[in-house]
Amino acid sequence: MKTKEELLHEIEALLSYKPEEKMTINPNYLEYLGSEDLESIKKSLLDKMGKLKQEDIEWLERFKKY
């Protein structure tokens, strides 16, 4: 099981679209968020990323030459 700090860092990485623009979340939120909350946030972000990538693929497919 990951610590809350590790989960927070993973969420920050998922929120950072550009590596040069690092996203940070105030670690004081760890007092109010449980591991289950953080896991849920991480899963939600991963799900959204997958949908965005699929939408991009579908959009790009329209420009393929057959």
C-alpha positions as CSV (number, residue, x, y, z in Angstrom):
1,M,0.0,0.0,0.0
2,K,1.3,3.4,-1.0
3,T,1.7,6.2,1.5
4,K,-0.5,9.3,1.2
5,E,2.7,11.3,0.3
6,E,3.4,8.9,-2.6
7,L,-0.1,9.1,-3.9
8,L,0.0,12.9,-3.7
9,H,3.2,13.0,-5.8
10,E,1.6,10.7,-8.3
11,I,-1.5,13.0,-8.6
12,E,0.8,16.0,-9.0
13,A,2.6,14.1,-11.9
14,L,-0.7,13.3,-13.6
15,L,-1.8,17.0,-13.3
16,S,1.5,18.2,-14.9
17,Y,0.9,18.3,-18.6
18,K,4.3,19.8,-19.3
19,P,7.3,18.5,-17.5
20,E,8.8,21.9,-17.3
21,E,5.7,23.2,-15.5
22,K,5.7,21.1,-12.3
23,M,2.3,21.1,-10.5
24,T,2.4,21.0,-6.7
25,I,-0.4,20.4,-4.2
26,N,-0.3,21.8,-0.7
27,P,0.8,18.8,1.5
28,N,-1.5,20.1,4.2
29,Y,-4.4,18.5,2.4
30,L,-3.1,15.2,3.5
31,E,-4.6,16.0,6.9
32,Y,-8.1,16.0,5.4
33,L,-7.8,13.4,2.6
34,G,-7.5,9.7,3.3
35,S,-5.7,7.1,1.2
36,E,-9.0,6.1,-0.3
37,D,-9.7,9.7,-1.3
38,L,-6.3,10.0,-3.0
39,E,-6.7,6.6,-4.7
40,S,-10.0,7.8,-6.1
41,I,-8.6,11.1,-7.3
42,K,-5.7,9.2,-9.0
43,K,-8.1,6.7,-10.7
44,S,-10.3,9.5,-11.9
45,L,-7.4,11.4,-13.4
46,L,-6.1,8.2,-15.1
47,D,-9.6,7.5,-16.5
48,K,-9.9,11.0,-17.9
49,M,-6.4,10.8,-19.5
50,G,-7.4,7.6,-21.2
51,K,-10.6,9.2,-22.6
52,L,-8.7,12.2,-23.8
53,K,-6.2,10.1,-25.6
54,Q,-8.9,8.0,-27.3
55,E,-10.7,11.2,-28.4
56,D,-7.4,12.5,-29.9
57,I,-6.9,9.2,-31.8
58,E,-10.4,9.4,-33.1
59,W,-10.0,13.0,-34.2
60,L,-6.6,12.2,-35.9
61,E,-8.1,9.2,-37.7
62,R,-10.3,11.6,-39.7
63,F,-7.2,13.0,-41.5
64,K,-5.8,9.7,-42.6
65,K,-5.6,9.1,-46.3
66,Y,-7.0,5.8,-47.5
